[in-house]
Amino acid sequence: MKQKRDIICIGTPAWEGNYAKSTVQLLSELAHEYRILYVDYQFTVKDIAATYFGNRQAPVKRMLGISDRLRSLPAGNGSSVYVLTPPPIIPVNWIQDHTFFNAAQSLNARIVLSSIRSAMKSLNITDPVIINAFNPSFGVPLHGKLDESLLLYYCYDNISAAGWLGKHGENSEKRFAELADVIVTSSDQLAERFAPYRNKTSVVKNGVDFALMQHGFSAVEKKKEHVVGYIGSIDERVDYDLLDYVIGRLKDYQFRFIGRSTNERFAKRLSIHPNVELLGAHPLTALPEFLRQMDVCIIPFAKNEFNRSVYPLKVNEYFAAGKPVVMTTFADLPEFKGMAAIADTAEEFISGIVQSLEADSDEQRLHRQNFAQYQSWTYRAKELARVIESALSERKGVRS
């Protein structure tokens, strides 16, 4: 039997959790054809203290090596991935100076590198493809340290506008972009950031777990009370001024928000409306039932520099359930024109909700679902695999 090619992904998000992550979804699909080692979120010594005092839930025993750092976890359809919990690192986000930050992050990289090499030895991994998932400050000091056959940078957000990474992220990304053999972005707008490296940049847009989300489909039915739904984090991406106005105007509509809240102030602002339900985070497997109960789904993102480059995960999740979608003009997404109601103002957003409900039909719901079927993570992973194999073939040709 042919040995699968190895991929090691230096991730930013934790592998597990109650929200969809493009990195996890893509790697879960790639696990059918590749052997995957995922280097999980890099917790710090500060997280150990926070867990001790009950303010956080970090895997302290795995971090400290008391229990096995390396686990094999199911990835769906009979495949699995290896997930590595690295040792605790030093908190560095407080550092202002670039030089000091880079030096501290190089030390952290050495800490993580030791655990990666141990996992590689245990799994007999050689010449891996390295995917750095939106973690360029680790990518620079780890460059060339893992005997990689290919180094790929996966960029799924605008790092210069990301509040948690903006301080040093852009500087690290510029340095890492020069080192990477391949750059893959999740939107056309993000690809524009890498114009100097156009010859090695590809776009693989976000997808949907169609097999799961299609179970949220329901036929159109007449109701006394309509449900407007949102699945996603209550965070800085959302336009709360818009929501205040829309929810206040549509008092006869029930608004349900499914997802984690990263800001209590924003959550309280929504909860003061009597026609709002904040139902919190739920496992992905629970989302189809919530979608089934929704009559129209919304993406009320603010129009700003960060959102301009977003290709939203949730839009194809909504379509997979056949639901009509109303979204703001937060990004240029021409593929959704005619599929979703795209509103430039609050009044247009309200009209979009009302008219989408009035015009909805079973035929339109099936059309949306059919559209989403061809945006699945399975298709997206095949696109990414083609990028990887093409780059490897090109490098092999250069060497020979």
N, C-alpha and C positions, 0 to 999 in steps of 0.2 A: 504493500500500500504506500502511495506517495506521501512523504512527510509534508505537512502543511507548512507554508511559509510563516515565519514568526513576525508579529507586530507587537511592539511595546509602545503603549500610549502613556505619556506623562500628562495626566489629566489635571483639570482645575476643579470640576465638580466632583462630589462624592458619587460613587457608582450607585449606591442605594438612595432612596428618598421618594417622597410623595409628589414629584413633579417630573415632567418629561424633560430630558436633556438630550440634545442632538448628538453629543459625543457618545453617550451610552447607547442610544438607538442605532447609530451607524455601526459601532463596534459589535453590538449584539447580532446584527445582520452579517457583518464580515466574519463572525465566528464560524459560519458554515464553511468558509473556504480558507480561513487563516487561523493560526493559533494565537490567541490574544492574551497578553499580559498587561493589565491596566494598573498603573501606579496611581493609587487613590489620592483624594484630597490630602494635602500636607498640613496636618494639624501642628500647632505650636505648643511649647511648654505652657503657655498661657491658657490653652484649652484644657490642659490637664487640671490646672487649678480651678478653672471655671466648672469643670465636671465634678470635681471634689465638693464644691460649694453648691452644686445643684443648678447652676446657671447654664449648663450646656451638657450635651450628651456626646462625648467623644469616646472612641473605642480604646480606652486607656490601656487595657491589658494587651491588645494587639500592638499598640504603639510602643509599648515597653518590652515587647517580646515575651511577655508572660504566657500569652497564648499565641498560636501560629499567626504570623503576619501574612502569610500567603494562603489564600483560600481559592477553591474552585467553586464558582457560582453558576447556576443555570442561566442561560441567555435566551431560552426559547427555542422551540422546534427541535429539541434534542441536543442542541449545542451548549457549550459552556465556555466561560472565560476564567482566567486566573486574575484575582484582584489582590494587589499587594498594599498593605497598610505600612507606610514608611515610619521610621522613628520620628519623635517630635523634633521640630525645628525651632529656630529662634524667631520671634516676632520681628518683622522688619518694616511694616507699613508706616510706622511712626517716623522713620528716618527721612529727613528732608534732602540731604545732599546725595546727588547721583552716585558719586564715587564711593561714598561710605555705604550706600545701599547695595551697589554692585558687589562690593567686597563681602558684605554680610550675606548676600544671597549666594555668593560663590561658596561660602562656608556651609550654608544650608544644602546646596547642591551636592557637596561632598558627603554630607550625612545621608542624603537620599540615595546617592550613587552606590554607597556601600550595600544598602539593602537591595537595590536593583540587581547588582552583580551577584549577590547571594541567590536571589530568585532565578536569575539566568543560569547559574551553575546547577541549581536544583532541577530546573526544567530542561537543561541541555540546550539552551538557546544560543545560536551563533548567527552573526550577520543579520540582525533584525532590521526590519523597517521601523523607524522611530516616528511616531506621530506626536507632536507637541500640540496639545489642545488648549490654545489661548493661555499659555503659560510661558511666555518668552523670557521672563527674567530667570527661569530655570533652564530654558533652552540654550542660552548663550554659554553658561559655564559647563553644561553637560555635552556641548558639541564635541563629537569625536571620541567621547569617553566610553561609548557602548559598542564600538566596532560596527556601527550601523552601515547597512548597505544603501540606505536612503533616509534622508531627513525631511519630514513633511511638517509644515506649520499649518494647523487648522485654526482659522480665525472666524469666529461666529458673532462678534460684536465689535463696535467701534471703541477700541481700547483708549483712545485719547479723550473720549467723552464718558468713560465709565468711572463713576465716582470712587469706586473701591480700588481702581488700578490706574487712574489718570495721572497720579503724581509721578510715577516712574514707568508706567506701562508703555507709553509711546516711545520713550527713549529705548527701552528694552526691545520693543518690537522692531524698530528701525535696525538695530544691531543684528537681531536674529533673522530678519528678512534677507539680509545679505548672506547669511550662513546656510539657510535652508535650501535644499535641492528643489523642493516643490512647495508652493503656497496654495492652499485651498480655502476659499471663502464661502460663506453661506448666502451671500447676496451679491448682485451686480454692483451695488453701491460700495460694498466693502472692497470689492476687487479694484475699484478706482484708487483706493489708498495705496495699492501696490503697483501703480503705473510704471515705475522704473523697472519692475520685475515682471512685466506683462508676459514675457516668453515662458515663464515658469509658474504662472498663476492660472488656476482653474476655479470655476464656480460649481459647487454642489449644494443646491438649496435644501432647506429643511423639508422633511417629509411627514408622514403620518403612519401610525400603526393601524393600517386600514382594517386588518382582520379583527382587531379589537373594537375600534371606534364605529364600525358599521353597525354594531349591535345597538347603537343609540338611535337608529332609524325608527321613525314612527310615521304613520299616515297623518295627513292634515285632518284636524277635527275642530268642530266649532266649540268654543269655550266662552264662559262668562268672564273668566280672568285669564289674561295672557301672561306668559312667563318669558321675560327677557333674561338671557343667561350670559355669564362671563366665566370662562375657565382660564385661570392663570393667577400669577402672583399679584397681590395688592402692594404695589411698589411705586418707584419713581417714574416708571414708564407711563402710568395712567394719567389722563387729564381729569383731575377731580373737579375743576371748575365746570367742565363740560358735563360731567356726571351729575353734579348738584343741580344744574339747570334742567337736564333731560329728565332725571328722576322726579324732580319737583313738578314738571309739566305733565308727566305721564303718571298721574297718581293712581289711575285705575289699573296700571300694569305692575306686576310683581317682578322685582329685580333680584336675581340670585347670583351670588358670587362664590365660585368654587376655587379655592386655592389658598396657599399660605399667605400670611400677612407679614411683610418685612418692616412695616412702619405702623405703629399703633395710632399715630395721629391721623393717618389716612383712613384707617379702619373705622375710627370713631366718627370721622367726617361722613362716611357712608352710612353708618349705623343709626344716625339721628333721623334718617328717613323711615317712616313707618312701613313703606312698601319695599324695604330692602332686607334681604336675608344674607348674612355672611356665614357660610357653611364650612369654612376652613379647608385645610388640605386633606385630600383623600388619595388612596392608592390609584394608580392609573386604571386598574381593573374595575374600579367603581365608577369611572367617568361616563361610560355609555348609559348607565341608568339615569344619571343627572341630565345628560344630553337628551334622552328620550322625553323628559318632562319639559324641555325648553321649546318655545315656539319660534323664537328668533335669537340669534347669538350676536354678540357685539365685541368689537376690538376698539375700545375708546382710548387709544394711545395719544399722548401729547405730541404736538409737532415740534420737535427739537433735534439737535444735532445727533444725539445718541440714537433716537428712534429712526432717523432718516435712513439708516443702513440695516434696519431690522427686516428679516423675512419671518413673519410670525408663525410659530409652530401651530398655534391654535386654529388658524384659518382652515387648514386642511382637515383638522380634527372635526371642526364644525361641519364641513362639507361631507366628510365621510358618514356623518349621521344624517345628511340630507338637509340640514338646517339653513334657512336664509341667514345671511351675514350682513351686518352693517359695520363699517369701519371708517375711521378718520383718514385724512390724506397725510398720514405721518410719514409715509415713504412712497416712492414711485414703484408701484407694483402693477404694471400693465397687464400681467397675466390674469388678474382678477377683475378687470373691467368687463362688465356684463355678467359676471358671476356673483359679485357682491355689490351692495349699495355703498358707494364711497362718498362720504360727506365732508364738505369743507367747512361748514359752520354748524353751530348747535341746532339751528332750525332745520337744516338739511339732515342732521342726524335723527332728529325726531321724525321728520317725514320719512326717512329711510326705514325706521322701525315700523311705523304705521302702514306704509305702502307695501313693505315686504310681507307683512302679515296678510294684508288684503289680497295680494296677488299670488300668494303661495298656493302650490298645488302638489299633488302626489307626483305628477310628471316632472315638475321642476326639482323636487327633492331627489328623485331618481337620477336626474341629470347631474345634480351637484355631487351625488355619491359616485357616479361614474367618473366624473372629473377627478375626484380625490383618489380613486383607485390607482390612477397612473402617477400619483405623487407620493407613493408609499415609500417607506424607509428601505424596502427591498430594492426598489428602482434606484433610490439615491445611493445605496451601498454599492450597487453594480457600477454606477458612475464613478464613485470613489475608487473602486477596485481597478477600473480601467485607467484612471489617472496614475495609480501606483504602479501597475504593471507596465504601462507605457514609459514611465520615468525610469523604471529598472531596466527595461530593454534598451533604452537610450544610453544609460550609463554603462551598460554591459558592452554596447557597441563602441562607445568611446574608448573603453579600456582595451578592447581587442584591436 
